[in-house]
Amino acid sequence: MTGPELLDGKTGVRRFTFEVRRHARWAREEGFGKLVEEDQLNVFERAPVAARKLWWRSTHGVASGLSTPVFLFGAQRSGTNMVVRGLERSPEFAVHNENDRRVFVRYELRGMSTVRQVVERSHARYTLFKPLCDSHRADQLLDQIGTTMPPRAIWAYRGMEGRVRSSLSKFGDHNLTVLADIAAGRSLDRWQAQGISPDTMELIRSFDWEQVSPASASALFWYVRNRILFDLRLNDRPDLLVVSYRDLVKQPREAFEPVVNLLGLRFSEDFIAHIDAREASSTTKVPLDIDPRVRAVCRDLEDRLDIVARSHQQRAVPVRPLASPTAEPMAPRGPQNRGAA
């Protein structure tokens, strides 16, 4: 994720300069290797994947109109790249990340008709989009996309503290600026202000934003965006799966198998080969300066998310898209791979 909330009002040369400086700062703080991994700059990893996709589409590609749209929702810095990297290893997926200007403008979807056209023209079995800034429109995208193949969706979330640390590292205090503006009634047309329920808006406006710390603001932003899952009752939908970042890094197979079940795929170790055990390591960290009220509402919401993620992991029956006669599932590569079909 490249930080959509940081690009408001920045175009052309200013935008490019801003991106370069921000990536340079993040590379200094997190390491160049992390930047390469984050923005998928490793050509030695991407080239074989691209070659497999070209071969698959030339021999197994689905007919126009038979691709299944898949949407990946959630708050920024929540492990969504980890999900994308797993799925895009399959040659059956065409991936449109949020920096794809054919589909996105400043990391927001161009429109329902554009998304529909991209899906209808795709010869991949699945066309994956990562519209994090449009998470508040998840129900509309699922119900109104109007494609031949019924859409599927994944909502990825990360524990509040992990997301706050990652967000502060990459985005600085921008969540503080955004939420202070929203509380003051400014810039309410921006994506960050969309989908906020009246009681959540009341909570935002109840704080003295001159006294709120960047960590508290980042935590509250985590709450605002993940609360949408329940406000839209997405947690009860059979066509949407909730996935925990913590589960992905600690027990990747158990966390990823429900994803492939949702899509009617067979599990392959390729889906989780990129997940490194270091992601799950626990180290002593400086306590975050988070307002007790913010921490309390985040803790309650995180408990609710964990309950939903656990229940979704226990789904026994795959929710399949209508199978295309020319679409073949990704073949398992070893005896350990059991069919999820």
TITOR-59555 format. One line per 4 residues: number of its first residue (from 1); their letters; for each residue x, y, z of N, C-alpha, C. Coordinates in steps of 0.1 Angstrom, whole numbers, plus 5000, padded with zeros to 4 digits. Example, Ala and Ser with C-alpha at 12.3 -4.5 7.8 and 13.67 -1.06 7.14 Angstrom:
% TITOR-59555
1 = AS = 5132:4943:5078:5123:4955:5078:5132:4967:5078 ~ 5128:4978:5071:5137:4989:5071:5129:5000:5079
***
This chain:
% TITOR-59555
1 = MTGP = 5008:4988:5000:5000:5000:5000:5009:5012:5000 ~ 5005:5022:4992:5013:5034:4991:5008:5046:4997 ~ 4998:5045:5005:4994:5056:5013:4985:5066:5006 ~ 4972:5062:5003:4963:5071:4995:4960:5083:5003
5 = ELLD = 4958:5082:5016:4954:5094:5024:4964:5105:5024 ~ 4976:5102:5018:4986:5113:5019:4986:5121:5006 ~ 4978:5118:4996:4979:5124:4983:4969:5134:4980 ~ 4960:5138:4990:4950:5148:4987:4956:5161:4982
9 = GKTG = 4952:5166:4971:4956:5179:4966:4970:5179:4960 ~ 4976:5168:4958:4990:5168:4953:4989:5161:4939 ~ 4994:5168:4929:4993:5163:4915:5006:5166:4908 ~ 5008:5159:4897:5020:5162:4889:5033:5160:4896
13 = VRRF = 5042:5170:4894:5055:5170:4899:5055:5170:4914 ~ 5046:5178:4920:5045:5178:4935:5042:5164:4940 ~ 5033:5157:4934:5029:5144:4938:5041:5134:4937 ~ 5048:5135:4926:5059:5126:4923:5070:5128:4934
17 = TFEV = 5073:5141:4936:5083:5144:4946:5079:5140:4960 ~ 5067:5142:4963:5062:5137:4976:5063:5122:4978 ~ 5060:5115:4967:5061:5100:4968:5076:5096:4970 ~ 5085:5102:4962:5099:5098:4963:5104:5101:4977
21 = RRHA = 5101:5112:4983:5106:5116:4996:5100:5107:5007 ~ 5088:5103:5005:5081:5095:5015:5087:5081:5015 ~ 5089:5075:5003:5095:5062:5001:5109:5062:5006 ~ 5117:5073:5004:5130:5073:5009:5131:5073:5024
25 = RWAR = 5122:5081:5030:5121:5081:5045:5118:5067:5050 ~ 5108:5061:5044:5104:5048:5049:5115:5037:5047 ~ 5122:5038:5036:5133:5029:5033:5144:5031:5044 ~ 5146:5044:5048:5156:5046:5059:5152:5040:5072
29 = EEGF = 5139:5041:5075:5134:5037:5088:5131:5022:5088 ~ 5127:5016:5077:5123:5002:5077:5133:4993:5070 ~ 5142:4999:5062:5151:4991:5055:5148:4990:5040 ~ 5158:4990:5031:5155:4990:5017:5148:4977:5013
33 = GKLV = 5152:4966:5019:5146:4953:5016:5131:4953:5019 ~ 5126:4960:5029:5112:4961:5032:5105:4969:5022 ~ 5111:4979:5016:5105:4987:5006:5104:4979:4993 ~ 5114:4971:4990:5113:4963:4978:5102:4953:4979
37 = EEDQ = 5101:4947:4991:5090:4937:4993:5076:4944:4993 ~ 5075:4956:4999:5062:4963:5000:5057:4967:4987 ~ 5066:4972:4978:5061:4977:4965:5064:4967:4954 ~ 5068:4955:4958:5069:4944:4948:5078:4948:4937
41 = LNVF = 5091:4952:4941:5100:4957:4931:5110:4946:4926 ~ 5109:4934:4932:5118:4924:4929:5115:4917:4916 ~ 5123:4921:4905:5120:4916:4892:5122:4901:4891 ~ 5131:4895:4899:5134:4881:4898:5122:4873:4904
45 = ERAP = 5114:4879:4912:5102:4873:4917:5090:4875:4908 ~ 5089:4887:4902:5077:4891:4894:5077:4885:4880 ~ 5089:4884:4874:5090:4879:4861:5085:4865:4859 ~ 5088:4855:4867:5083:4841:4866:5068:4841:4867
49 = VAAR = 5063:4849:4877:5048:4850:4879:5041:4855:4867 ~ 5047:4865:4861:5041:4871:4848:5041:4861:4837 ~ 5052:4853:4836:5053:4844:4825:5042:4832:4827 ~ 5041:4828:4839:5030:4818:4842:5016:4823:4838
53 = KLWW = 5014:4835:4841:5000:4841:4838:4998:4841:4823 ~ 5008:4845:4816:5007:4846:4801:5004:4832:4795 ~ 5012:4822:4800:5010:4808:4795:4996:4803:4799 ~ 4991:4806:4811:4978:4801:4816:4967:4807:4807
57 = RSTH = 4968:4820:4805:4957:4826:4798:4957:4822:4783 ~ 4968:4818:4778:4969:4814:4764:4963:4800:4762 ~ 4963:4792:4773:4959:4778:4772:4946:4775:4780 ~ 4944:4783:4791:4932:4780:4799:4923:4792:4802
61 = GVAS = 4927:4803:4796:4919:4816:4799:4904:4815:4797 ~ 4897:4821:4805:4882:4821:4804:4877:4830:4794 ~ 4866:4828:4789:4860:4837:4779:4856:4850:4785 ~ 4855:4860:4776:4851:4874:4781:4838:4873:4788
65 = GLST = 4837:4879:4800:4825:4880:4807:4824:4869:4818 ~ 4834:4859:4818:4833:4848:4828:4844:4849:4839 ~ 4850:4861:4840:4859:4862:4851:4851:4866:4864 ~ 4856:4861:4875:4850:4865:4888:4857:4876:4895
69 = PVFL = 4850:4887:4898:4856:4898:4905:4858:4895:4920 ~ 4870:4898:4925:4873:4896:4939:4878:4910:4945 ~ 4872:4914:4956:4876:4927:4962:4882:4924:4975 ~ 4893:4932:4977:4900:4931:4990:4899:4944:4998
73 = FGAQ = 4892:4944:5009:4889:4956:5017:4896:4955:5030 ~ 4895:4967:5037:4902:4968:5050:4908:4982:5052 ~ 4915:4984:5063:4922:4996:5066:4936:4995:5061 ~ 4942:5006:5056:4956:5006:5052:4965:5000:5063
77 = RSGT = 4976:4994:5059:4986:4988:5068:4980:4976:5076 ~ 4972:4968:5070:4966:4957:5077:4969:4943:5071 ~ 4979:4942:5063:4983:4929:5057:4977:4926:5044 ~ 4971:4936:5038:4964:4934:5025:4974:4930:5014
81 = NMVV = 4986:4936:5015:4996:4932:5005:5000:4917:5006 ~ 5000:4912:5018:5003:4898:5020:4993:4889:5013 ~ 4980:4893:5014:4969:4885:5008:4971:4886:4992 ~ 4973:4898:4987:4975:4900:4973:4987:4892:4968
85 = RGLE = 4998:4892:4975:5010:4885:4970:5007:4870:4969 ~ 4999:4865:4979:4996:4851:4978:4987:4847:4966 ~ 4977:4855:4964:4967:4852:4953:4974:4854:4940 ~ 4982:4864:4938:4987:4867:4925:4997:4857:4920
89 = RSPE = 5002:4849:4929:5011:4838:4925:5004:4828:4916 ~ 4991:4827:4918:4983:4818:4909:4981:4825:4896 ~ 4984:4817:4885:4982:4823:4871:4967:4826:4868 ~ 4958:4822:4876:4944:4824:4874:4939:4838:4878
93 = FAVH = 4948:4846:4884:4945:4859:4889:4951:4870:4881 ~ 4942:4880:4877:4947:4893:4872:4945:4902:4884 ~ 4955:4910:4887:4955:4918:4899:4956:4933:4895 ~ 4946:4940:4900:4946:4955:4898:4948:4961:4912
97 = NEND = 4960:4965:4915:4963:4971:4928:4959:4986:4927 ~ 4959:4992:4939:4953:5006:4939:4962:5017:4933 ~ 4974:5013:4927:4982:5022:4920:4980:5020:4905 ~ 4970:5011:4901:4967:5009:4887:4958:5020:4882
101 = RRVF = 4963:5029:4874:4956:5041:4869:4945:5038:4860 ~ 4944:5025:4854:4933:5022:4846:4920:5020:4854 ~ 4922:5017:4866:4910:5014:4875:4909:5024:4886 ~ 4920:5030:4891:4920:5039:4902:4924:5053:4899
105 = VRYE = 4919:5062:4906:4924:5076:4906:4927:5080:4920 ~ 4940:5083:4922:4945:5086:4936:4940:5075:4946 ~ 4941:5062:4941:4938:5051:4950:4923:5049:4953 ~ 4914:5056:4946:4900:5053:4947:4895:5048:4933
109 = LRGM = 4885:5039:4934:4880:5033:4921:4874:5044:4912 ~ 4877:5043:4900:4871:5052:4890:4856:5052:4889 ~ 4850:5041:4891:4835:5040:4890:4831:5025:4888 ~ 4819:5023:4891:4814:5009:4889:4814:5004:4875
113 = STVR = 4811:5013:4865:4811:5009:4851:4826:5005:4847 ~ 4836:5012:4852:4850:5009:4848:4854:4996:4854 ~ 4850:4993:4866:4853:4980:4872:4847:4969:4865 ~ 4834:4971:4861:4826:4961:4854:4833:4958:4840
117 = QVVE = 4837:4968:4833:4843:4966:4820:4856:4959:4821 ~ 4864:4962:4832:4877:4955:4833:4875:4940:4836 ~ 4864:4937:4844:4861:4923:4847:4856:4916:4834 ~ 4847:4922:4827:4841:4916:4815:4852:4913:4804
121 = RSHA = 4862:4921:4804:4872:4920:4793:4884:4910:4798 ~ 4884:4907:4811:4895:4898:4816:4893:4884:4811 ~ 4905:4878:4809:4905:4863:4805:4911:4855:4817 ~ 4914:4862:4828:4918:4855:4840:4905:4849:4847
125 = RYTL = 4907:4838:4854:4895:4833:4861:4890:4842:4872 ~ 4900:4849:4878:4896:4859:4889:4903:4872:4886 ~ 4895:4883:4888:4901:4896:4886:4900:4903:4900 ~ 4912:4905:4906:4913:4910:4919:4916:4925:4920
129 = FKPL = 4908:4931:4928:4910:4946:4931:4912:4948:4945 ~ 4921:4958:4948:4923:4962:4962:4919:4976:4965 ~ 4906:4979:4966:4901:4992:4968:4899:4996:4983 ~ 4910:4997:4990:4909:5000:5004:4902:5013:5007
133 = CDSH = 4904:5023:4999:4897:5036:5001:4882:5035:4998 ~ 4878:5024:4992:4864:5023:4989:4857:5012:4998 ~ 4864:5009:5009:4859:4998:5018:4845:5001:5023 ~ 4842:5014:5024:4828:5018:5028:4818:5016:5018
137 = RADQ = 4822:5012:5006:4812:5009:4995:4812:4994:4992 ~ 4817:4986:5001:4818:4971:4999:4805:4965:4995 ~ 4794:4969:5002:4781:4963:4999:4776:4967:4985 ~ 4779:4979:4981:4775:4983:4967:4783:4976:4957
141 = LLDQ = 4796:4974:4959:4804:4967:4949:4800:4952:4948 ~ 4796:4946:4959:4791:4932:4959:4778:4931:4952 ~ 4769:4940:4955:4755:4939:4951:4752:4945:4938 ~ 4760:4955:4933:4756:4963:4922:4766:4962:4910
145 = IGTT = 4777:4954:4912:4787:4953:4901:4781:4948:4888 ~ 4771:4939:4889:4764:4934:4877:4772:4926:4867 ~ 4782:4918:4872:4790:4910:4863:4783:4896:4862 ~ 4786:4889:4852:4780:4875:4850:4784:4866:4862
149 = MPPR = 4796:4866:4865:4800:4858:4877:4798:4866:4890 ~ 4793:4860:4900:4790:4867:4912:4803:4870:4919 ~ 4804:4883:4925:4817:4887:4931:4819:4880:4944 ~ 4832:4881:4949:4836:4876:4962:4844:4887:4969
153 = AIWA = 4845:4887:4982:4853:4898:4989:4860:4892:5001 ~ 4871:4899:5004:4879:4895:5016:4881:4908:5024 ~ 4879:4908:5037:4882:4919:5045:4893:4915:5054 ~ 4905:4921:5052:4917:4918:5060:4918:4929:5071
157 = YRGM = 4922:4924:5083:4924:4933:5094:4936:4929:5102 ~ 4942:4939:5109:4954:4937:5117:4950:4942:5131 ~ 4957:4937:5141:4955:4942:5154:4957:4957:5155 ~ 4950:4964:5164:4951:4978:5164:4966:4983:5166
161 = EGRV = 4973:4977:5176:4986:4982:5179:4996:4980:5167 ~ 4995:4968:5161:5003:4966:5150:5001:4975:5138 ~ 4988:4978:5136:4985:4987:5125:4989:5001:5128 ~ 4988:5006:5141:4992:5019:5145:5007:5021:5143
165 = RSSL = 5015:5011:5147:5030:5012:5146:5034:5013:5131 ~ 5027:5005:5123:5030:5005:5109:5026:5018:5102 ~ 5014:5023:5106:5009:5035:5100:5018:5047:5104 ~ 5022:5048:5117:5030:5059:5121:5044:5059:5114
169 = SKFG = 5049:5047:5111:5062:5045:5105:5061:5050:5090 ~ 5050:5047:5083:5049:5051:5069:5042:5064:5067 ~ 5032:5067:5074:5023:5078:5071:5025:5090:5081 ~ 5033:5088:5092:5034:5098:5102:5021:5102:5109
173 = DHNL = 5019:5115:5110:5007:5120:5118:4995:5123:5109 ~ 4995:5117:5097:4984:5122:5087:4970:5118:5092 ~ 4969:5106:5099:4955:5103:5104:4950:5114:5114 ~ 4960:5120:5121:4956:5130:5131:4950:5142:5123
177 = TVLA = 4957:5146:5112:4953:5158:5104:4939:5155:5098 ~ 4937:5143:5093:4924:5139:5087:4913:5139:5096 ~ 4915:5132:5108:4904:5131:5117:4901:5145:5124 ~ 4911:5153:5126:4908:5166:5131:4900:5175:5122
181 = DIAA = 4903:5173:5109:4895:5180:5099:4880:5175:5099 ~ 4879:5162:5099:4865:5156:5099:4857:5161:5112 ~ 4864:5161:5123:4857:5165:5135:4853:5180:5134 ~ 4860:5188:5127:4857:5202:5125:4848:5205:5114
185 = GRSL = 4843:5194:5107:4834:5196:5096:4841:5200:5083 ~ 4854:5198:5082:4861:5202:5070:4864:5189:5061 ~ 4864:5192:5048:4867:5181:5038:4859:5168:5040 ~ 4846:5170:5042:4838:5158:5044:4835:5150:5032
189 = DRWQ = 4840:5155:5020:4838:5147:5008:4849:5138:5005 ~ 4860:5138:5013:4871:5129:5012:4867:5115:5015 ~ 4875:5105:5010:4871:5091:5013:4871:5088:5027 ~ 4880:5094:5035:4882:5090:5049:4869:5094:5057
193 = AQGI = 4861:5103:5052:4849:5107:5059:4836:5099:5055 ~ 4838:5090:5045:4826:5083:5040:4823:5071:5049 ~ 4811:5067:5049:4806:5055:5056:4807:5056:5071 ~ 4809:5068:5077:4809:5069:5092:4795:5070:5097
197 = SPDT = 4792:5061:5106:4779:5061:5113:4778:5073:5122 ~ 4765:5077:5125:4763:5089:5134:4770:5087:5148 ~ 4770:5075:5154:4776:5074:5167:4791:5074:5166 ~ 4797:5069:5155:4811:5070:5153:4815:5084:5151
201 = MELI = 4807:5092:5143:4810:5106:5141:4809:5114:5154 ~ 4800:5110:5163:4799:5116:5176:4811:5113:5184 ~ 4816:5101:5183:4829:5098:5190:4840:5106:5186 ~ 4842:5107:5172:4853:5115:5167:4852:5130:5172
205 = RSFD = 4840:5135:5172:4839:5149:5176:4839:5152:5191 ~ 4840:5141:5199:4840:5142:5213:4854:5145:5219 ~ 4864:5144:5210:4878:5146:5214:4883:5161:5212 ~ 4892:5165:5220:4899:5178:5218:4911:5175:5209
209 = WEQV = 4909:5178:5197:4919:5174:5187:4932:5181:5188 ~ 4933:5191:5196:4946:5198:5199:4954:5190:5209 ~ 4947:5181:5216:4954:5173:5226:4956:5158:5222 ~ 4951:5154:5211:4951:5140:5206:4965:5137:5201
213 = SPAS = 4971:5126:5205:4984:5122:5200:4983:5115:5186 ~ 4993:5115:5178:4993:5108:5165:4989:5093:5166 ~ 4994:5087:5177:4991:5073:5179:4976:5071:5182 ~ 4970:5080:5190:4956:5079:5193:4948:5081:5180
217 = ASAL = 4952:5090:5172:4945:5093:5160:4945:5081:5150 ~ 4957:5075:5149:4959:5063:5141:4950:5051:5146 ~ 4950:5050:5159:4941:5039:5165:4926:5042:5162 ~ 4922:5055:5163:4908:5058:5161:4905:5056:5146
221 = FWYV = 4914:5059:5137:4912:5057:5123:4910:5042:5120 ~ 4918:5034:5127:4917:5019:5126:4903:5015:5130 ~ 4898:5021:5141:4884:5018:5146:4874:5023:5135 ~ 4875:5035:5130:4865:5040:5121:4864:5031:5109
225 = RNRI = 4875:5027:5103:4874:5019:5090:4870:5005:5093 ~ 4874:4999:5104:4870:4985:5106:4856:4984:5112 ~ 4851:4994:5118:4838:4995:5123:4828:4993:5111 ~ 4832:4998:5099:4823:4997:5087:4819:4983:5084
229 = LFDL = 4828:4973:5087:4824:4959:5085:4811:4956:5092 ~ 4809:4960:5104:4797:4957:5112:4786:4967:5108 ~ 4789:4979:5106:4778:4989:5102:4771:4984:5090 ~ 4778:4979:5080:4772:4974:5068:4768:4959:5069
233 = RLND = 4770:4953:5080:4766:4939:5082:4773:4930:5072 ~ 4785:4933:5069:4793:4925:5060:4797:4912:5066 ~ 4798:4912:5079:4803:4900:5086:4794:4888:5085 ~ 4781:4891:5081:4771:4880:5080:4770:4875:5066
237 = RPDL = 4777:4881:5056:4776:4877:5042:4783:4865:5039 ~ 4777:4855:5032:4785:4843:5028:4795:4846:5016 ~ 4794:4857:5010:4803:4860:4999:4815:4869:5003 ~ 4816:4871:5016:4827:4879:5022:4834:4871:5033
241 = LVVS = 4847:4871:5033:4855:4864:5043:4863:4874:5051 ~ 4864:4873:5064:4872:4881:5073:4885:4874:5076 ~ 4896:4880:5074:4909:4873:5075:4918:4882:5085 ~ 4924:4875:5095:4933:4882:5105:4947:4881:5100
245 = YRDL = 4954:4893:5101:4968:4894:5098:4976:4885:5108 ~ 4972:4885:5120:4979:4877:5130:4978:4862:5127 ~ 4967:4858:5123:4965:4844:5119:4974:4841:5106 ~ 4974:4850:5097:4982:4848:5085:4997:4845:5088
249 = VKQP = 5002:4853:5097:5017:4851:5100:5020:4840:5110 ~ 5010:4836:5118:5012:4826:5128:5008:4812:5123 ~ 4997:4811:5116:4993:4799:5111:4987:4801:5096 ~ 4997:4803:5087:4993:4808:5074:4983:4798:5066
253 = REAF = 4986:4785:5067:4977:4776:5060:4963:4776:5065 ~ 4961:4776:5078:4948:4776:5084:4941:4789:5081 ~ 4948:4800:5080:4942:4813:5077:4939:4815:5062 ~ 4947:4808:5053:4945:4810:5039:4936:4800:5032
257 = EPVV = 4934:4789:5038:4925:4779:5033:4911:4784:5031 ~ 4905:4791:5041:4892:4796:5039:4891:4806:5027 ~ 4902:4813:5024:4902:4822:5012:4901:4814:4999 ~ 4908:4803:4998:4907:4795:4986:4894:4788:4985
261 = NLLG = 4889:4784:4997:4875:4778:4997:4865:4788:4992 ~ 4866:4800:4996:4856:4810:4992:4856:4812:4977 ~ 4868:4810:4971:4869:4812:4956:4868:4799:4948 ~ 4866:4787:4956:4865:4775:4949:4878:4770:4943
265 = LRFS = 4889:4773:4949:4902:4769:4945:4907:4757:4953 ~ 4918:4750:4949:4924:4741:4957:4936:4747:4964 ~ 4939:4744:4976:4950:4750:4983:4964:4745:4977 ~ 4973:4755:4976:4987:4752:4972:4996:4759:4981
269 = EDFI = 5008:4753:4984:5017:4760:4993:5022:4773:4986 ~ 5020:4774:4973:5024:4787:4967:5017:4799:4973 ~ 5005:4797:4977:4997:4808:4983:5004:4814:4995 ~ 5012:4806:5002:5017:4811:5015:5032:4811:5015
273 = AHID = 5039:4808:5004:5053:4807:5004:5060:4820:5007 ~ 5054:4831:5005:5060:4844:5008:5059:4848:5022 ~ 5052:4841:5030:5050:4846:5044:5061:4841:5052 ~ 5069:4850:5058:5081:4847:5065:5078:4846:5080
277 = AREA = 5084:4837:5087:5082:4835:5102:5086:4847:5109 ~ 5094:4856:5104:5099:4868:5111:5087:4877:5113 ~ 5077:4876:5104:5065:4885:5106:5058:4883:5119 ~ 5059:4871:5125:5052:4867:5137:5060:4869:5149
281 = SSTT = 5073:4874:5148:5081:4875:5160:5076:4886:5169 ~ 5078:4883:5182:5073:4893:5192:5085:4899:5199 ~ 5086:4912:5199:5098:4919:5205:5092:4929:5215 ~ 5100:4933:5224:5096:4944:5233:5096:4957:5226
285 = KVPL = 5085:4964:5227:5084:4977:5220:5079:4988:5230 ~ 5083:5000:5226:5079:5011:5234:5064:5012:5235 ~ 5057:5014:5246:5043:5015:5247:5038:5027:5239 ~ 5026:5025:5232:5020:5035:5224:5012:5045:5233
289 = DIDP = 5013:5058:5229:5006:5068:5236:4992:5069:5230 ~ 4983:5061:5236:4969:5060:5230:4959:5064:5242 ~ 4950:5072:5238:4940:5077:5248:4932:5065:5253 ~ 4930:5064:5266:4923:5052:5272:4909:5050:5266
293 = RVRA = 4902:5060:5262:4889:5058:5256:4890:5052:5242 ~ 4900:5057:5235:4903:5051:5221:4907:5037:5223 ~ 4916:5034:5232:4921:5020:5234:4909:5011:5237 ~ 4900:5016:5246:4888:5007:5250:4879:5003:5238
297 = VCRD = 4876:5013:5230:4867:5010:5219:4874:5001:5208 ~ 4887:5003:5207:4895:4995:5197:4896:4981:5203 ~ 4898:4979:5216:4899:4966:5221:4885:4958:5219 ~ 4874:4965:5221:4861:4958:5220:4859:4954:5205
301 = LEDR = 4863:4963:5196:4861:4960:5182:4870:4949:5177 ~ 4883:4949:5182:4892:4939:5179:4887:4925:5183 ~ 4881:4925:5195:4875:4912:5200:4864:4907:5190 ~ 4856:4916:5186:4845:4913:5176:4851:4908:5163
305 = LDIV = 4861:4914:5158:4868:4910:5146:4874:4896:5147 ~ 4880:4894:5159:4886:4880:5161:4876:4869:5161 ~ 4864:4872:5167:4853:4862:5168:4848:4859:5154 ~ 4847:4870:5145:4842:4867:5132:4852:4860:5124
309 = ARSH = 4865:4864:5125:4876:4857:5117:4876:4842:5121 ~ 4875:4839:5134:4875:4825:5138:4863:4817:5133 ~ 4852:4824:5133:4840:4817:5127:4841:4814:5112 ~ 4847:4824:5105:4849:4822:5091:4859:4812:5088
313 = QQRA = 4869:4810:5096:4879:4799:5094:4872:4785:5095 ~ 4861:4785:5102:4855:4772:5104:4844:4768:5093 ~ 4843:4777:5083:4834:4774:5072:4839:4761:5065 ~ 4830:4751:5065:4833:4738:5060:4831:4737:5045
317 = VPVR = 4821:4744:5040:4817:4742:5026:4821:4754:5018 ~ 4829:4752:5008:4834:4763:4999:4822:4770:4993 ~ 4822:4783:4992:4812:4791:4985:4818:4794:4971 ~ 4814:4785:4961:4820:4785:4948:4814:4795:4938
321 = PLAS = 4822:4802:4930:4816:4809:4918:4811:4798:4909 ~ 4803:4802:4899:4798:4793:4889:4811:4789:4880 ~ 4813:4776:4879:4825:4772:4872:4824:4774:4857 ~ 4835:4779:4852:4836:4781:4837:4843:4768:4831
325 = PTAE = 4837:4763:4820:4843:4751:4815:4857:4752:4810 ~ 4862:4764:4808:4876:4766:4804:4886:4769:4815 ~ 4880:4771:4827:4888:4775:4839:4892:4762:4847 ~ 4905:4760:4849:4910:4749:4857:4916:4754:4869
329 = PMAP = 4914:4748:4881:4920:4752:4893:4935:4751:4893 ~ 4942:4759:4902:4956:4758:4903:4960:4744:4908 ~ 4969:4737:4901:4972:4723:4905:4980:4723:4917 ~ 4977:4714:4927:4986:4713:4939:4999:4707:4935
333 = RGPQ = 5010:4711:4942:5024:4707:4938:5030:4696:4947 ~ 5022:4691:4957:5028:4681:4965:5018:4673:4972 ~ 5022:4662:4978:5012:4653:4985:5006:4660:4997 ~ 5012:4671:5003:5006:4677:5014:4994:4686:5011
337 = NRGA = 4992:4689:4998:4981:4697:4994:4968:4689:4992 ~ 4959:4691:5001:4946:4684:5000:4936:4693:4993 ~ 4927:4687:4986:4917:4695:4979:4908:4702:4988 ~ 4905:4715:4985:4895:4722:4993:4882:4721:4986
341 = A = 4881:4715:4975:4869:4715:4967:4859:4705:4974
***
